[in-house]
């Protein structure tokens, strides 16, 4: 009985994580891909114009800290002159933002 309960909990956890990953991917594709690209390379017209980083680059991934990425998603980014490079995310929970950061990590090659 205990093994069945443990197995059920493990399966439920995997299903929940899988669903969260799919939600994060959908949010990314809806809100982020226009600049960062569906592949995370930033090789879009808007991404090139704004200097989006290539998240497939292991060095970029290594330098990117989760808390910094979460803050950028929450608050947006501005350049030194105060021009908005990335608008703050609207209507996303902290869990949604954590999911986006985790999704960005999947681009690492």
C-alpha positions as a Markdown table, in Angstrom:
| # | Residue | x | y | z |
|---|---|---|---|---|
| 1 | Unk | 0.0 | 0.0 | 0.0 |
| 2 | Unk | 2.8 | 2.4 | 0.9 |
| 3 | Unk | 4.6 | 1.7 | -2.4 |
| 4 | Unk | 1.4 | 2.4 | -4.3 |
| 5 | Unk | 0.9 | 5.7 | -2.5 |
| 6 | Unk | 4.6 | 6.7 | -3.2 |
| 7 | Unk | 4.2 | 5.7 | -6.8 |
| 8 | Unk | 1.0 | 7.7 | -7.1 |
| 9 | Unk | 2.6 | 10.8 | -5.6 |
| 10 | Unk | 5.6 | 10.5 | -8.0 |
| 11 | Unk | 3.4 | 10.1 | -11.0 |
| 12 | Unk | 1.3 | 13.1 | -9.9 |
| 13 | Unk | 4.4 | 15.2 | -9.5 |
| 14 | Unk | 5.7 | 14.3 | -12.9 |
| 15 | Unk | 2.4 | 15.1 | -14.5 |
| 16 | Unk | 2.2 | 18.5 | -12.7 |
| 17 | Unk | 5.8 | 19.4 | -13.7 |
| 18 | Unk | 5.1 | 18.4 | -17.3 |
| 19 | Unk | 2.0 | 20.6 | -17.3 |
| 20 | Unk | 3.9 | 23.5 | -15.8 |
| 21 | Unk | 6.6 | 23.1 | -18.4 |
| 22 | Unk | 4.0 | 23.2 | -21.2 |
| 23 | Unk | 2.4 | 26.3 | -19.7 |
| 24 | Unk | 5.8 | 28.0 | -19.5 |
| 25 | Unk | 6.5 | 27.1 | -23.1 |
| 26 | Unk | 3.1 | 28.5 | -24.2 |
| 27 | Unk | 3.7 | 31.8 | -22.3 |
| 28 | Unk | 7.2 | 32.0 | -23.8 |
| 29 | Unk | 6.0 | 31.5 | -27.3 |
| 30 | Unk | 3.2 | 34.0 | -26.8 |
| 31 | Unk | 5.1 | 36.8 | -25.0 |
| 32 | Unk | 8.8 | 36.2 | -25.5 |
| 33 | Unk | 9.5 | 34.6 | -28.9 |
| 34 | Unk | 8.9 | 37.7 | -31.0 |
| 35 | Unk | 12.2 | 39.0 | -29.7 |
| 36 | Unk | 14.1 | 36.0 | -28.3 |
| 37 | Unk | 12.9 | 33.6 | -31.0 |
| 38 | Unk | 11.2 | 30.2 | -30.6 |
| 39 | Unk | 14.7 | 28.7 | -30.4 |
| 40 | Unk | 16.1 | 31.2 | -27.8 |
| 41 | Unk | 18.7 | 32.5 | -30.2 |
| 42 | Unk | 17.4 | 36.1 | -30.3 |
| 43 | Unk | 17.8 | 35.9 | -34.1 |
| 44 | Unk | 14.6 | 37.8 | -34.9 |
| 45 | Unk | 14.2 | 41.3 | -36.4 |
| 46 | Unk | 13.2 | 42.7 | -33.0 |
| 47 | Unk | 15.8 | 40.7 | -31.1 |
| 48 | Unk | 18.6 | 41.9 | -33.3 |
| 49 | Unk | 17.4 | 45.5 | -33.0 |
| 50 | Unk | 17.3 | 45.3 | -29.2 |
| 51 | Unk | 20.4 | 43.1 | -28.7 |
| 52 | Unk | 18.6 | 40.0 | -27.4 |
| 53 | Unk | 21.1 | 37.4 | -26.0 |
| 54 | Unk | 21.5 | 34.0 | -27.5 |
| 55 | Unk | 20.2 | 31.6 | -24.8 |
| 56 | Unk | 21.6 | 28.6 | -26.7 |
| 57 | Unk | 25.1 | 29.8 | -25.8 |
| 58 | Unk | 26.4 | 28.0 | -22.8 |
| 59 | Unk | 28.4 | 31.1 | -21.7 |
| 60 | Unk | 25.3 | 33.3 | -21.8 |
| 61 | Unk | 23.4 | 30.6 | -19.8 |
| 62 | Unk | 26.3 | 30.4 | -17.2 |
| 63 | Unk | 26.3 | 34.1 | -16.7 |
| 64 | Unk | 22.5 | 34.4 | -16.4 |
| 65 | Unk | 21.4 | 34.1 | -12.8 |
| 66 | Unk | 17.9 | 33.0 | -12.1 |
| 67 | Unk | 17.1 | 35.9 | -9.7 |
| 68 | Unk | 18.3 | 38.4 | -12.3 |
| 69 | Unk | 16.3 | 36.8 | -15.1 |
| 70 | Unk | 13.2 | 36.8 | -12.8 |
| 71 | Unk | 13.6 | 40.4 | -12.0 |
| 72 | Unk | 14.0 | 41.3 | -15.7 |
| 73 | Unk | 10.9 | 39.5 | -16.6 |
| 74 | Unk | 9.0 | 41.1 | -13.7 |
| 75 | Unk | 10.3 | 44.6 | -14.0 |
| 76 | Unk | 11.4 | 44.8 | -17.6 |
| 77 | Unk | 14.7 | 46.1 | -18.9 |
| 78 | Unk | 16.0 | 49.6 | -19.9 |
| 79 | Unk | 19.2 | 50.6 | -21.5 |
| 80 | Unk | 21.6 | 53.2 | -20.0 |
| 81 | Unk | 19.6 | 56.0 | -21.6 |
| 82 | Unk | 16.4 | 54.8 | -20.0 |
| 83 | Unk | 14.9 | 53.4 | -23.3 |
| 84 | Unk | 12.7 | 50.3 | -22.6 |
| 85 | Unk | 14.3 | 47.2 | -24.1 |
| 86 | Unk | 11.8 | 44.8 | -22.6 |
| 87 | Unk | 8.5 | 45.6 | -21.1 |
| 88 | Unk | 7.6 | 44.0 | -17.7 |
| 89 | Unk | 5.5 | 40.9 | -17.8 |
| 90 | Unk | 1.9 | 41.5 | -16.9 |
| 91 | Unk | -0.4 | 39.1 | -15.3 |
| 92 | Unk | 2.2 | 36.4 | -14.5 |
| 93 | Unk | 2.6 | 34.8 | -11.1 |
| 94 | Unk | 6.0 | 34.1 | -9.6 |
| 95 | Unk | 5.5 | 30.5 | -10.5 |
| 96 | Unk | 4.8 | 31.5 | -14.1 |
| 97 | Unk | 8.0 | 33.5 | -14.1 |
| 98 | Unk | 10.0 | 30.7 | -12.6 |
| 99 | Unk | 8.6 | 28.4 | -15.3 |
| 100 | Unk | 9.8 | 30.9 | -18.0 |
| 101 | Unk | 13.3 | 30.9 | -16.5 |
| 102 | Unk | 13.3 | 27.1 | -16.5 |
| 103 | Unk | 12.1 | 27.1 | -20.1 |
| 104 | Unk | 14.9 | 29.5 | -21.0 |
| 105 | Unk | 17.4 | 27.0 | -19.5 |
| 106 | Unk | 16.2 | 24.3 | -22.0 |
| 107 | Unk | 17.8 | 26.3 | -24.8 |
| 108 | Unk | 21.3 | 25.6 | -23.5 |
| 109 | Unk | 23.2 | 23.4 | -25.9 |
